[in-house]
Amino acid sequence: MHHSGQPIKQFDLTPLAKAGVFVIHIGNDEPEGGHDIFKPHRDRHYMLIIALGGSLKMMLDFEEVLINQPSMLLVFPEQVHHIVELKDPQGWAIHFDPSLIQEEFQRVLQTGFAKPLLFTQTDTLQAQVITIASLMHQLQSEVPTTYTGRTMHELLAAILSLLAGKFSQMPVGNKSKESRPSIIERDFSQLLLRYYKTWKQPSQYAQALSVSVSHLNDTVKDISGYPVSVRIQQTSILEAKRLLYFTNLSVKEIGYEVGYDNPVYFSKLFKKATDLTPLEFRQQFRD
């Protein structure tokens, strides 16, 4: 895969390369290998897809995502995903370890990549990202030097910094995105991803954020559309879906994994959220 300009040598680092996508890997460990990219799986690393041409259809946490124009998509660690269809893809897939990015970037990326980021003709971001990704790929294709790894890390940081700047842009005079409610909601979302298995009560998040339960609930609901208790349940149910699909754990064991000690309550909660029992969900999506 290449962009207009100088050709780039293809190398087969992961199965994605066989599909025509150049893969750049950054981290201390090799990416998890041996899995079929056309079958559901989950990884421990991030995967930043930079699509420049062709089309890509994939399932990401049980929702279909279609990329058919220049854009970027970030697959987060532990998200269940697989490619449904590829047609003449052009671009890169950059794998990188979570330890390489700061919490600030993780928070910004989590918010910014709620859906694919489309490149626009007037946006300089595309040219900047292409330049950096091309250099990263070139460096990885060459014989490494003592500082190749460090250089790759810095180039990755440059791409993430550009993205963070893109996501933080706002119209002149509009300070709403920097408001206190926005900060509270972002901090809550970060805590939720970290503690949803053990913190099931809104009061636990409110205490950690030094705000009242009612203020936290109103703030989260105003911004996300859902109260705190529902957000906790949504996060738990999503992980339960992943485990139902990707493991052979029993419903009871999965309930324990996502923080519910009462199997009956967990099954009722899952049915209320998805209109399916856990076993019906497993059978439907595996079939």
C-alpha positions as CSV (number, residue, x, y, z in Angstrom):
1,M,0.0,0.0,0.0
2,H,1.3,3.5,-0.8
3,H,0.3,7.0,-1.2
4,S,1.0,9.2,-4.2
5,G,4.7,9.9,-4.4
6,Q,7.7,7.7,-3.6
7,P,6.9,4.0,-3.3
8,I,7.1,2.3,0.0
9,K,8.4,-1.3,0.4
10,Q,5.8,-3.7,1.7
11,F,6.6,-6.0,4.6
12,D,4.5,-8.7,6.2
13,L,4.5,-8.0,9.9
14,T,0.9,-9.1,10.7
15,P,-2.0,-10.6,8.7
16,L,-3.1,-7.0,7.9
17,A,-0.2,-6.7,5.5
18,K,-1.5,-9.7,3.5
19,A,-4.7,-7.7,3.0
20,G,-2.7,-4.8,1.4
21,V,-2.3,-2.6,4.4
22,F,1.2,-1.5,5.5
23,V,1.7,-2.2,9.2
24,I,3.8,-0.2,11.6
25,H,4.4,-1.7,15.0
26,I,5.7,0.3,18.0
27,G,6.4,-1.2,21.4
28,N,8.5,-3.6,23.4
29,D,6.5,-6.7,22.4
30,E,5.6,-8.0,19.0
31,P,1.9,-7.7,18.2
32,E,-0.3,-10.6,19.0
33,G,0.0,-12.8,15.9
34,G,-1.6,-15.8,14.5
35,H,-5.2,-14.6,14.5
36,D,-7.4,-14.2,11.5
37,I,-8.3,-10.5,11.0
38,F,-11.6,-11.6,9.4
39,K,-12.7,-13.3,12.6
40,P,-13.6,-11.5,15.8
41,H,-10.7,-10.9,18.1
42,R,-9.3,-8.5,20.7
43,D,-5.8,-7.1,21.1
44,R,-3.9,-5.6,24.0
45,H,-2.6,-2.8,21.8
46,Y,-4.0,0.2,20.0
47,M,-4.4,0.1,16.2
48,L,-4.6,3.4,14.4
49,I,-5.9,2.9,10.9
50,I,-5.0,5.7,8.4
51,A,-7.1,5.1,5.3
52,L,-6.2,6.9,2.1
53,G,-8.1,5.0,-0.5
54,G,-10.3,2.0,-1.2
55,S,-12.9,0.9,1.4
56,L,-12.9,-1.0,4.6
57,K,-15.9,-2.4,6.5
58,M,-15.4,-3.8,10.0
59,M,-17.3,-4.7,13.0
60,L,-16.2,-2.8,16.1
61,D,-17.8,-3.9,19.4
62,F,-20.7,-5.4,17.5
63,E,-21.4,-2.3,15.4
64,E,-20.6,-2.0,11.7
65,V,-18.2,0.7,10.7
66,L,-17.6,1.6,7.0
67,I,-14.6,3.6,5.8
68,N,-14.8,4.6,2.2
69,Q,-13.0,7.9,2.1
70,P,-9.7,9.3,3.5
71,S,-10.1,9.1,7.2
72,M,-8.6,7.7,10.5
73,L,-10.0,5.1,12.9
74,L,-8.6,4.1,16.3
75,V,-9.3,0.6,17.6
76,F,-8.8,0.6,21.4
77,P,-7.3,-2.2,23.5
78,E,-9.8,-5.0,24.3
79,Q,-12.3,-3.9,21.7
80,V,-13.7,-6.9,19.9
81,H,-13.3,-6.3,16.2
82,H,-12.8,-7.9,12.8
83,I,-12.7,-6.9,9.2
84,V,-15.8,-7.7,7.2
85,E,-14.7,-6.5,3.7
86,L,-11.7,-4.9,2.1
87,K,-11.6,-3.3,-1.4
88,D,-8.3,-2.0,-2.7
89,P,-7.2,-0.5,0.7
90,Q,-4.5,2.1,0.8
91,G,-2.9,3.4,4.0
92,W,-1.3,2.2,7.2
93,A,-2.3,0.4,10.4
94,I,-0.1,1.6,13.3
95,H,0.0,-0.8,16.3
96,F,1.3,0.7,19.5
97,D,1.4,-0.3,23.2
98,P,-0.9,1.6,25.7
99,S,2.1,2.3,27.9
100,L,3.5,4.6,25.1
101,I,0.7,7.2,25.5
102,Q,0.0,9.5,28.4
103,E,-3.4,9.5,30.2
104,E,-4.1,12.9,28.7
105,F,-3.8,11.5,25.2
106,Q,-5.9,8.4,26.2
107,R,-8.7,10.6,27.4
108,V,-8.6,12.9,24.3
109,L,-8.5,10.0,21.9
110,Q,-11.3,8.2,23.7
111,T,-13.5,11.2,23.1
112,G,-12.3,12.2,19.6
113,F,-12.5,8.7,18.1
114,A,-16.0,8.0,19.1
115,K,-16.4,7.7,15.3
116,P,-14.0,7.7,12.4
117,L,-12.2,11.1,11.8
118,L,-12.8,12.2,8.2
119,F,-10.1,14.1,6.3
120,T,-11.3,17.2,4.5
121,Q,-9.7,18.8,1.5
122,T,-9.0,22.0,3.3
123,D,-7.5,20.2,6.3
124,T,-3.7,20.1,6.6
125,L,-3.9,17.2,9.0
126,Q,-4.0,14.6,6.3
127,A,-0.8,15.8,4.7
128,Q,0.9,16.0,8.1
129,V,-0.1,12.5,9.1
130,I,0.9,11.0,5.7
131,T,4.3,12.6,6.0
132,I,4.9,11.2,9.5
133,A,3.5,7.8,8.8
134,S,5.6,7.5,5.6
135,L,8.8,8.3,7.6
136,M,7.8,5.8,10.3
137,H,7.3,3.1,7.7
138,Q,10.6,3.9,6.0
139,L,12.4,3.8,9.3
140,Q,10.9,0.4,10.2
141,S,11.9,-1.0,6.8
142,E,15.5,0.0,7.2
143,V,18.2,-1.6,9.4
144,P,17.6,-0.3,12.9
145,T,20.1,1.9,14.7
146,T,20.5,2.6,18.4
147,Y,18.0,5.4,18.2
148,T,15.4,4.0,15.7
149,G,13.0,2.9,18.5
150,R,13.2,6.3,20.2
151,T,12.6,8.1,16.9
152,M,9.6,5.9,16.2
153,H,8.2,6.8,19.6
154,E,8.7,10.5,19.0
155,L,7.0,10.3,15.6
156,L,4.0,8.5,17.1
157,A,3.8,11.2,19.8
158,A,3.8,13.8,17.0
159,I,0.8,12.1,15.3
160,L,-1.0,11.9,18.6
161,S,-0.3,15.5,19.4
162,L,-1.7,16.6,16.0
163,L,-4.8,14.6,16.7
164,A,-5.2,16.0,20.2
165,G,-4.9,19.5,18.7
166,K,-7.5,18.6,16.1
167,F,-9.9,17.3,18.7
168,S,-9.5,20.3,21.0
169,Q,-10.2,22.8,18.3
170,M,-13.3,25.0,18.8
171,P,-14.8,28.1,17.3
172,V,-13.3,31.4,18.4
173,G,-15.1,32.7,21.5
174,N,-16.7,29.3,22.3
175,K,-15.4,28.3,25.7
176,S,-18.0,25.6,26.3
177,K,-15.6,22.8,25.6
178,E,-13.3,23.9,28.3
179,S,-16.1,24.4,30.8
180,R,-16.1,22.8,34.2
181,P,-19.0,20.4,33.3
182,S,-17.0,19.2,30.3
183,I,-13.9,18.5,32.5
184,I,-16.1,16.7,35.1
185,E,-17.6,14.5,32.4
186,R,-14.2,13.6,30.9
187,D,-12.8,12.8,34.3
188,F,-15.8,10.7,35.1
189,S,-15.4,8.8,31.8
190,Q,-11.8,8.0,32.6
191,L,-12.6,6.8,36.1
192,L,-15.4,4.7,34.7
193,L,-13.1,2.8,32.3
194,R,-10.8,2.1,35.2
195,Y,-13.2,1.2,38.0
196,Y,-16.5,0.1,36.5
197,K,-16.0,-3.5,37.7
198,T,-15.8,-2.5,41.4
199,W,-17.5,1.0,41.5
200,K,-21.1,0.4,40.8
201,Q,-22.5,3.4,42.8
202,P,-22.6,7.0,41.5
203,S,-21.5,8.2,44.9
204,Q,-18.1,6.5,44.5
205,Y,-17.3,8.5,41.4
206,A,-18.7,11.7,42.9
207,Q,-16.5,11.3,45.9
208,A,-13.4,10.7,43.7
209,L,-14.3,13.9,41.7
210,S,-15.1,16.0,44.8
211,V,-18.6,16.8,43.6
212,S,-22.1,16.0,44.9
213,V,-23.9,12.9,43.4
214,S,-26.7,15.1,42.1
215,H,-24.2,17.5,40.4
216,L,-22.3,14.7,38.8
217,N,-25.5,13.0,37.6
218,D,-26.9,16.2,36.1
219,T,-23.5,17.0,34.4
220,V,-23.0,13.6,32.9
221,K,-26.6,13.4,31.7
222,D,-26.5,16.9,30.1
223,I,-23.4,16.0,28.1
224,S,-23.8,12.3,27.3
225,G,-27.6,12.0,27.5
226,Y,-27.4,9.3,30.2
227,P,-27.3,9.4,34.0
228,V,-24.3,8.0,35.8
229,S,-26.0,4.7,36.8
230,V,-26.8,4.0,33.2
231,R,-23.3,4.8,32.0
232,I,-21.9,2.4,34.6
233,Q,-24.3,-0.3,33.3
234,Q,-23.5,0.4,29.7
235,T,-19.8,0.0,30.3
236,S,-20.3,-3.2,32.2
237,I,-22.7,-4.7,29.6
238,L,-20.3,-3.9,26.8
239,E,-17.5,-5.8,28.4
240,A,-20.0,-8.6,29.1
241,K,-20.8,-8.7,25.4
242,R,-17.2,-9.0,24.6
243,L,-16.7,-11.9,27.0
244,L,-19.8,-13.7,25.8
245,Y,-18.5,-13.6,22.3
246,F,-14.8,-14.0,22.8
247,T,-14.7,-16.5,25.7
248,N,-16.4,-19.7,26.8
249,L,-16.9,-18.4,30.3
250,S,-20.3,-19.2,31.8
251,V,-22.9,-16.4,32.3
252,K,-22.3,-16.6,36.0
253,E,-18.5,-16.3,35.5
254,I,-18.9,-13.3,33.2
255,G,-21.2,-11.6,35.7
256,Y,-18.5,-11.9,38.3
257,E,-15.9,-10.6,35.8
258,V,-17.9,-7.4,35.2
259,G,-18.7,-6.8,38.9
260,Y,-22.0,-8.5,39.5
261,D,-22.1,-11.2,42.2
262,N,-25.8,-12.0,41.7
263,P,-26.2,-14.0,38.5
264,V,-29.9,-13.5,38.4
265,Y,-29.6,-9.7,38.7
266,F,-26.9,-9.7,36.0
267,S,-29.0,-11.7,33.6
268,K,-32.0,-9.4,34.1
269,L,-29.8,-6.3,33.7
270,F,-28.3,-7.7,30.4
271,K,-31.8,-8.6,29.1
272,K,-33.1,-5.1,29.9
273,A,-30.1,-3.5,28.1
274,T,-30.0,-5.7,25.0
275,D,-33.5,-7.4,24.7
276,L,-31.6,-10.7,24.8
277,T,-30.5,-13.0,27.5
278,P,-26.8,-13.5,27.8
279,L,-27.0,-16.9,26.2
280,E,-29.3,-15.6,23.4
281,F,-26.7,-12.9,22.7
282,R,-23.9,-15.4,22.6
283,Q,-25.8,-17.7,20.2
284,Q,-27.0,-15.0,17.9
285,F,-23.7,-13.3,17.4
286,R,-21.6,-16.4,17.2
287,D,-24.0,-17.8,14.6
